[in-house]
Amino acid sequence: MSKTPEKFRKGHDEGVIACESANNGMTGGALIPMMTLGIPGDAAAAILMGGLLIHGLQPGPMLFDEQANIAYGIIIAFFIANIFMFSFQAVGIKLFVRVLQIPRSYLMPFILVMCMLGAYGISGTMNAVWVLLFFGVFGYFLNRHGFSSAPVVLGMILGYMVESNYRRGMTMHGGDWTVFFTRPISLCFILLSVFAIALPFYRYWKHGGKNKTVESNAENPL
């Protein structure tokens, strides 16, 4: 809808504001399936869900029924946080953007040390630090080769739920795995999953394997 679309992809203010507004606006929407169905909508919601699981809280419909005070407390806390963040950012935005002027050679080691201290503080052992470093290197190579780290985070959070419910379904139907393909609802979800997996491969094949991911364009705008 812009009157000057030729200015986009060159650091134009409208383009930066539009993509960042969408990037921040999707977080609230991603929390809806996480709170109501136990399915995180993005990596940030998956991390939040992991924190709730650590404290023995299972996001989903039963959370509102059994622990309504916590569920609605989270919603109210997000509402208050948005008001606080708006006020805080409006006052200090000119100071915060100066962080971008810090060279990465100074900023990244500081962030790494803080992450290591946080990992060590949770368990009190070096095992957590080694796990942090391993997955940090693993995520670096994923990102280097065009793979997003968000599906990995979602898989780690949802993997246990998928396996436990799969075993429960197999037990209920005497080990007959065909029930997942004969029930309409489960068959619908399987077809949607296959479509979601096959679509990127189709687009890649259609463009002759020359298309670039959104992440790589965002990281290298120039």
C-alpha positions in Angstrom: 0.0 0.0 0.0 3.1 2.3 0.1 3.2 5.1 -2.4 7.0 4.7 -2.7 7.6 0.9 -2.9 10.9 1.5 -4.8 12.4 2.7 -1.6 11.9 -0.6 0.2 14.9 -3.0 0.9 17.1 0.0 1.2 16.6 0.9 4.8 13.5 3.0 4.3 11.8 3.9 7.5 8.3 2.6 6.5 9.8 -0.8 5.6 11.6 -1.1 8.9 8.6 0.0 10.9 6.3 -2.4 9.1 8.3 -5.5 9.5 9.3 -4.8 13.1 5.6 -4.0 14.0 4.6 -7.4 12.5 7.4 -9.1 14.2 6.4 -7.8 17.6 2.7 -8.1 17.0 2.8 -11.8 16.3 4.0 -12.6 19.8 0.6 -12.0 21.3 -1.1 -14.1 18.7 1.5 -16.9 19.3 0.6 -17.0 23.0 -3.1 -17.8 22.3 -2.6 -21.4 21.1 0.1 -21.9 23.7 -2.2 -21.0 26.6 -5.4 -22.6 25.2 -4.0 -25.7 23.4 -0.5 -26.2 24.8 1.0 -25.6 21.3 3.4 -22.7 21.1 3.1 -20.5 18.1 6.7 -19.4 17.9 10.1 -19.8 19.6 9.4 -17.2 22.3 6.2 -18.9 23.2 8.0 -22.3 23.3 10.5 -20.9 25.7 7.8 -19.5 27.9 6.0 -22.9 27.7 9.2 -24.6 28.8 9.4 -22.4 31.8 5.8 -23.2 32.8 6.5 -27.0 32.4 9.5 -26.6 34.7 7.2 -25.3 37.4 4.8 -28.1 36.9 2.2 -26.1 34.9 0.8 -27.8 31.7 -0.6 -25.1 29.3 -3.9 -26.1 27.7 -7.6 -26.1 28.5 -7.1 -27.7 31.9 -4.9 -24.9 33.0 -7.9 -22.5 33.0 -10.0 -25.0 34.8 -7.7 -26.3 37.4 -5.4 -23.2 38.0 -7.4 -20.3 36.7 -5.7 -17.8 39.1 -2.3 -18.5 37.4 -3.7 -18.5 33.9 -5.5 -15.2 34.2 -2.6 -13.9 36.3 -0.3 -14.5 33.3 -2.7 -12.6 31.0 -3.0 -9.6 33.3 0.8 -9.6 33.7 1.2 -9.4 29.9 -1.3 -6.5 29.8 0.6 -4.6 32.5 4.0 -5.4 30.9 2.9 -3.9 27.6 2.0 -0.6 29.3 5.2 -0.6 31.2 7.3 -1.4 28.1 5.7 1.3 26.1 6.4 3.9 28.8 9.9 2.6 29.4 10.8 2.6 25.7 9.3 6.0 25.0 11.6 7.5 27.6 14.8 5.6 26.9 14.7 4.7 23.2 17.4 7.2 22.3 19.7 5.6 24.9 18.9 2.0 24.0 19.7 2.4 20.3 23.2 3.3 21.2 23.7 -0.4 22.1 23.9 -1.0 18.3 27.0 1.1 18.2 28.9 -1.3 20.4 31.2 -3.6 18.3 30.1 -7.2 18.1 33.6 -8.3 19.2 32.8 -6.7 22.6 29.0 -7.4 22.8 29.0 -11.1 21.9 31.5 -12.3 24.5 29.6 -10.4 27.2 26.3 -12.1 26.1 28.0 -15.5 26.1 29.3 -15.0 29.6 25.9 -14.0 30.8 24.3 -17.1 29.2 26.9 -19.3 30.8 26.3 -17.8 34.2 22.6 -18.3 33.8 22.9 -21.9 32.8 25.3 -22.6 35.6 23.0 -20.8 38.1 20.0 -23.0 37.2 21.6 -26.4 38.0 24.8 -25.5 39.8 26.8 -27.9 37.6 29.0 -27.5 34.5 26.8 -30.0 32.6 24.3 -27.2 31.8 27.1 -25.0 30.5 28.4 -27.8 28.2 24.8 -28.3 26.9 24.5 -24.6 26.3 27.8 -24.5 24.3 26.9 -27.6 22.3 23.5 -26.3 21.2 24.9 -22.9 20.6 27.4 -24.3 18.1 24.7 -26.5 16.7 22.4 -23.5 16.2 25.2 -21.5 14.6 25.6 -24.2 11.9 21.9 -24.5 11.4 21.6 -20.7 10.8 24.7 -20.7 8.7 23.1 -23.3 6.3 19.7 -21.6 6.1 17.9 -23.6 8.8 15.8 -21.7 11.4 16.4 -22.5 15.0 12.7 -22.0 15.9 11.5 -25.4 14.7 14.3 -27.0 16.8 13.1 -25.3 19.9 9.5 -26.2 19.1 10.5 -29.8 18.5 12.3 -30.0 21.9 9.3 -28.7 23.7 6.6 -30.6 21.9 8.6 -33.8 21.3 7.8 -35.2 24.7 4.1 -34.4 24.3 3.9 -36.1 20.9 5.6 -39.2 22.1 3.6 -39.6 25.3 0.3 -39.0 23.5 1.3 -41.4 20.8 2.0 -44.1 23.3 -1.4 -43.4 25.0 -3.2 -43.7 21.7 -1.5 -47.0 20.8 -2.4 -48.3 24.3 -6.0 -47.3 23.9 -6.3 -49.1 20.5 -4.3 -52.2 21.2 -1.2 -51.2 19.2 -3.2 -50.5 16.0 -1.4 -47.6 14.4 -3.9 -47.4 11.5 -6.3 -45.6 13.8 -4.4 -42.4 13.2 -5.3 -42.6 9.6 -8.9 -43.7 9.9 -10.1 -41.1 12.4 -11.1 -37.8 10.5 -9.5 -35.4 12.9 -6.1 -37.1 13.2 -6.1 -37.7 9.4 -6.7 -34.0 8.8 -3.8 -33.0 11.1 -1.5 -35.6 9.4 -2.4 -34.2 5.9 -1.8 -30.6 7.1 1.6 -31.7 8.5 2.6 -33.3 5.2 1.4 -30.3 3.3 3.4 -27.9 5.6 6.6 -30.1 5.1 6.2 -30.5 1.3 5.4 -26.9 0.5 8.9 -25.5 1.1 10.4 -28.3 -1.0 7.9 -27.5 -3.8 8.8 -23.9 -3.7 12.5 -24.7 -3.8 12.0 -27.0 -6.7 9.8 -24.5 -8.6 12.5 -21.8 -8.3 15.2 -24.1 -9.4 16.9 -24.2 -6.0 17.9 -20.5 -6.2 15.5 -19.0 -3.7 16.8 -17.5 -0.5 15.4 -17.7 2.9 13.8 -14.7 4.7 16.3 -15.1 7.5 19.4 -14.8 5.3 17.9 -11.6 3.7 17.2 -10.2 7.1 20.7 -10.9 8.4 22.4 -9.5 5.2 20.2 -6.5 4.1 23.1 -4.9 2.2 
